[in-house]
């Protein structure tokens, strides 16, 4: 199907309905309660896994659904639209799943993909460092050969969900390219229970079920069969996972916006002040209408980016644009929903503030809006590089 053939297949509509029904079974307060308590949404994750939706994009021979990024984006959007945005779908499903499928050996895929597909295992992703930020070329975590194994040393920062995962996909520097002077990068799978790996919880204010961690690698030894793909080709391999992360992040934002708008419009229809519903007033109706337009536009770009990735076409520009548009739409929708509720918007009983925390996070991660604007200025508009 070419992207200009707008419309979803019966299979995609059925996928949306099934994922929504499973998520609805956990109730409207499930995500808010787990966010406040910073507890993993394990029950929902496993329920989705049992029905085949966690691994919908993974190959059938490894227990997956045989779909692509379009299908995974639908899953991400629908769980969020039904009130439970699952951040680790971006990490375990999009990054780890896509990278392992493309670059993993038969042994690596056989060991890990069935567990990811079934929802019984998770792999999180470690690239961010305290002194590198968005500049991947400045990564300081090193991987040094030691006979038949590698020794990893360094620090990673803001790593999501380590307490829920079996392994971490780590980006490390293995040397320096003599031509460019940039670091040679590689990807490694590291067990989360390795005794020389220290994971320290990183306090953050935004409530979410997924905890953040700082990781300290103290000569963590990994065997040669834990190297993913080709040593020195890590940057290219990473971007095969980062574009899907941006697309699924966009889908999450679209879903969050849909959930916020659904709550806000219901409240605006039923809440009466001065003998009429508050939705009668344009001061209430127009921000919600504007948010509805923004989320539809973001959804179109999200699925264009997902389709490009699945078709093997260059998807970086569209993935970045989708992530930008969806994060902005989510923030505006949740803010309008909170404002529509007035004081109730800050009440725990209405559960809107946890949605705002996740929406605000998506404006920063997995790539900031400023770096997306840099990318578009350079690659779309042809302006000189600004960094």
C-alpha positions in Angstrom: 0.0 0.0 0.0 1.3 3.4 -0.9 0.9 6.0 1.9 -1.3 8.3 -0.2 -4.0 5.6 0.0 -5.3 7.1 3.2 -7.3 4.7 5.4 -6.7 1.7 7.6 -7.2 -2.0 6.8 -9.8 -4.1 8.6 -6.8 -5.9 10.3 -5.5 -2.6 11.7 -9.0 -1.6 13.0 -9.3 -5.0 14.6 -5.8 -4.5 16.2 -6.9 -1.1 17.6 -10.1 -2.6 19.1 -8.3 -5.6 20.7 -5.5 -3.5 22.3 -8.1 -1.0 23.5 -10.3 -3.7 25.1 -7.3 -5.2 26.9 -6.2 -1.8 28.2 -9.8 -0.9 29.3 -9.9 -4.1 31.4 -7.4 -2.5 33.8 -9.5 0.6 34.5 -9.0 4.3 34.3 -7.0 4.6 37.5 -4.5 1.9 36.8 -1.9 4.1 35.1 -2.3 7.0 37.6 -1.9 4.7 40.6 1.2 3.0 39.2 2.6 6.3 38.3 2.2 7.7 41.8 3.7 4.5 43.3 6.4 4.3 40.6 5.5 0.6 40.1 5.8 -1.2 36.8 2.7 -1.9 34.8 3.6 -5.6 34.7 0.0 -6.9 34.6 -0.9 -4.9 31.5 2.4 -5.7 29.8 1.9 -9.4 30.3 -1.7 -9.3 29.2 -0.7 -7.6 26.0 2.1 -10.1 25.6 -0.1 -13.2 26.0 -2.3 -11.9 23.2 0.6 -11.3 20.9 0.6 -7.5 20.9 3.9 -6.7 22.6 5.8 -8.5 19.8 3.5 -7.5 17.0 6.4 -6.2 14.9 8.7 -9.2 15.5 9.2 -12.1 13.1 6.7 -14.9 13.3 9.5 -17.6 13.5 10.4 -16.1 16.9 6.9 -15.9 18.2 6.1 -12.4 17.0 3.2 -11.1 15.0 5.2 -10.7 11.7 4.0 -7.1 11.4 6.0 -3.9 11.2 6.5 -0.5 12.8 3.0 0.5 11.7 1.5 -2.2 13.8 3.7 -1.5 16.8 2.8 2.2 16.5 -0.9 1.3 16.6 -0.3 -0.7 19.8 1.6 2.2 21.4 -1.1 4.7 20.4 -4.1 2.6 21.6 -2.7 1.7 25.1 -2.1 5.4 25.5 -5.5 6.4 24.1 -7.1 4.1 26.6 -5.2 5.7 29.5 -2.0 3.7 29.9 1.0 5.0 27.9 3.7 2.4 28.2 7.1 4.0 27.8 9.1 0.7 27.5 7.3 -0.2 24.3 9.5 2.5 22.7 12.6 0.9 24.2 12.1 -2.9 24.4 9.8 -3.2 21.4 11.0 -0.5 19.1 14.7 -0.2 19.7 15.8 -3.6 21.0 13.3 -5.5 18.9 14.2 -3.8 15.7 17.9 -3.8 16.3 18.0 -7.5 17.2 15.8 -8.5 14.3 18.0 -6.6 11.8 21.5 -7.2 13.2 21.3 -10.1 15.7 22.8 -13.5 15.0 20.5 -16.5 14.8 21.6 -17.5 18.3 20.9 -14.0 19.6 17.5 -13.8 18.0 16.6 -17.3 19.2 17.6 -16.4 22.8 15.9 -13.0 23.1 13.1 -12.4 20.5 10.7 -15.1 21.8 10.9 -13.6 25.3 10.3 -10.0 23.9 7.4 -11.2 21.8 5.7 -13.0 24.7 6.1 -10.1 27.1 8.1 -12.3 29.5 11.3 -10.4 29.0 12.4 -6.8 28.4 15.6 -5.2 27.1 16.2 -1.6 27.8 18.6 0.8 26.1 21.6 2.7 27.4 23.1 5.4 25.2 22.7 8.7 27.2 25.7 9.9 29.3 26.1 12.8 31.7 28.7 14.6 29.5 27.5 13.6 26.1 23.8 14.5 25.9 22.7 14.3 22.3 26.3 14.2 21.0 26.7 10.5 20.4 30.3 11.1 19.1 31.3 12.1 22.7 30.3 8.9 24.4 32.9 8.0 27.0 31.8 4.5 28.0 34.3 2.1 26.5 34.4 -1.5 25.5 37.9 -3.1 25.5 38.9 -6.5 24.2 40.1 -8.9 26.8 40.8 -12.2 25.1 37.5 -13.7 24.0 35.4 -11.1 25.9 34.8 -7.4 26.2 35.2 -5.2 29.3 32.8 -2.3 29.6 33.6 0.7 31.7 31.8 4.0 32.1 28.5 5.7 33.1 25.1 5.9 31.5 22.4 8.4 32.6 18.6 8.5 32.5 18.2 4.9 31.6 14.5 3.8 31.7 13.2 0.6 33.3 16.4 -1.1 34.3 14.5 -2.6 37.3 12.0 -4.3 34.9 14.5 -5.6 32.4 16.5 -8.8 31.9 19.2 -7.1 29.8 20.5 -3.7 28.6 21.4 -2.8 25.0 24.5 -0.7 25.7 26.3 1.6 23.2 30.0 1.8 23.9 33.1 3.1 22.3 35.6 0.5 21.0 38.2 2.8 19.6 38.7 5.8 17.2 38.2 5.9 13.5 41.5 6.9 12.0 39.9 8.7 9.1 37.3 10.9 10.9 38.7 10.9 14.4 35.3 10.0 15.7 34.7 7.1 18.1 34.1 3.6 16.8 30.9 2.4 18.4 29.4 -1.0 19.1 26.3 -2.5 20.7 26.4 -5.0 23.5 23.8 -6.9 25.5 24.5 -6.8 29.3 22.6 -8.7 31.9 21.0 -6.4 34.5 22.0 -8.7 37.3 25.8 -8.5 36.4 27.6 -8.0 39.8 29.9 -5.4 38.3 27.0 -3.3 37.1 25.6 -0.8 39.6 22.1 0.7 38.9 21.3 3.7 41.0 17.7 5.1 40.9 17.7 8.7 39.5 15.1 10.9 41.3 12.8 12.7 38.9 9.7 14.8 39.6 7.4 13.6 36.8 5.4 10.7 38.0 5.6 7.6 35.8 5.6 3.8 36.3 9.0 3.5 34.6 11.9 4.5 36.9 15.1 6.2 35.7 18.6 5.0 36.6 22.2 5.9 36.4 24.4 3.0 35.5 28.0 2.4 36.5 30.0 -0.2 34.5 33.1 -1.3 36.4 34.8 -3.6 33.9 31.6 -5.5 33.2 32.7 -8.6 31.3 30.6 -9.7 28.3 31.3 -12.6 26.1 31.8 -12.2 22.4 28.4 -13.5 21.6 26.9 -10.4 23.3 28.2 -8.1 20.6 25.3 -7.1 18.3 26.1 -6.7 14.7 29.5 -5.4 13.6 32.1 -3.7 15.9 32.6 -0.2 14.8 29.3 0.0 12.9 27.3 0.8 16.0 26.2 4.3 15.1 24.4 3.1 11.9 22.9 0.2 13.8 21.7 2.4 16.6 19.8 4.6 14.2 17.9 1.6 12.9 16.4 1.5 16.4 16.3 5.3 17.1 14.0 6.1 14.2 11.4 3.5 15.4 11.8 4.9 18.9 10.9 8.3 17.5 7.9 6.9 15.6 6.6 4.9 18.6 7.2 8.0 20.8 5.0 9.9 18.4 2.3 7.3 18.6 2.4 7.4 22.3 2.0 11.2 22.1 -1.0 10.8 19.8 -2.6 8.3 22.2 -2.0 10.6 25.2 -3.7 13.5 23.3 -6.6 11.3 22.4 -7.1 10.2 26.0 -6.9 13.8 27.3 -9.4 15.0 24.7 -11.8 12.2 25.4 -11.8 13.1 29.1 -12.0 16.8 28.5 -14.9 16.7 26.0 -16.9 14.5 28.2 -16.4 16.8 31.1 -17.2 19.9 28.9 -20.5 18.2 27.8 -21.7 17.3 31.2 -20.3 19.9 33.6 -22.9 22.7 33.9 -22.3 26.2 35.2 -24.9 29.0 34.9 -27.4 26.4 33.6 -25.5 25.3 30.5 -22.6 22.9 29.7 -19.2 24.6 29.9 -18.5 23.3 26.4 -21.0 25.8 25.1 -18.4 28.6 25.7 -15.8 29.1 23.0 -13.1 29.8 25.6 -13.5 26.1 26.5 -14.4 24.7 23.1 -11.8 26.3 20.9 -8.6 25.1 22.7 -10.1 21.5 22.6 -10.9 21.9 18.9 -7.4 23.2 18.2 -5.9 20.3 20.1 -8.1 17.9 18.0 -6.7 19.3 14.8 -3.1 19.1 16.0 -3.5 15.4 17.0 -4.9 14.4 13.7 -2.1 16.1 11.9 0.5 14.4 14.2 -1.1 11.0 13.6 -0.8 11.4 9.8 2.9 12.2 10.1 3.4 9.3 12.6 2.0 6.7 10.3 3.8 8.1 7.2 7.1 7.7 9.1 6.1 4.2 10.2 5.2 3.2 6.6 8.5 4.6 5.3 10.5 2.6 7.8 8.6 -0.6 7.0 9.0 0.0 3.2 12.8 0.3 3.7 12.7 4.0 2.7 14.7 6.8 4.4 12.6 7.6 7.5 14.7 9.9 9.6 13.1 13.2 8.5 9.6 11.9 8.9 10.3 10.2 12.2 11.7 13.4 13.6 8.8 15.5 12.3 6.3 13.0 13.7 7.9 13.0 17.1 7.9 16.8 17.2 4.3 17.2 16.1 3.0 14.5 18.4 4.8 15.8 21.5 3.5 19.3 20.9 0.0 18.0 20.3 0.1 15.9 23.5 1.2 18.8 25.6 -1.5 21.1 24.2 -4.2 18.5 24.5 -3.4 17.6 28.1 -3.0 21.3 29.1 -6.4 22.1 27.5 -7.9 19.1 29.3 -6.6 20.3 32.7 -7.8 23.8 32.0 -11.3 22.5 31.0 -11.5 20.7 34.3 -10.6 23.8 36.3 -9.5 22.8 39.8 -10.5 19.2 39.2 -7.7 19.1 36.6 -5.3 18.9 39.4 -7.3 16.3 41.4 -6.0 12.8 41.8 -9.5 11.5 41.1 -9.4 12.8 37.5 -5.9 11.4 36.8 -4.8 14.1 34.3 -1.5 15.2 35.8 0.3 11.8 35.2 -0.6 12.2 31.5 0.9 15.7 31.5 4.1 14.3 33.0 4.4 11.8 30.2 3.5 14.3 27.5 6.1 16.8 28.9 8.7 14.1 28.9 8.1 13.3 25.2 9.0 16.9 24.4 12.5 16.2 25.8 13.0 12.5 25.0 14.0 10.5 23.2 15.2 13.5 21.3 14.6 17.1 22.2 12.4 19.4 20.1 15.5 21.7 19.7 17.6 18.9 18.1 14.6 18.0 15.8 14.5 21.7 14.7 18.2 21.5 14.1 17.7 18.4 12.0 14.9 19.9 9.9 16.8 23.1 9.4 19.8 21.3 8.1 18.4 18.3 6.2 15.0 19.6 5.0 15.8 23.3 4.5 19.4 22.9 3.5 20.6 25.5 6.1 24.1 25.4 7.5 24.7 23.0 10.4 24.2 24.9 13.7 26.0 22.5 16.1 
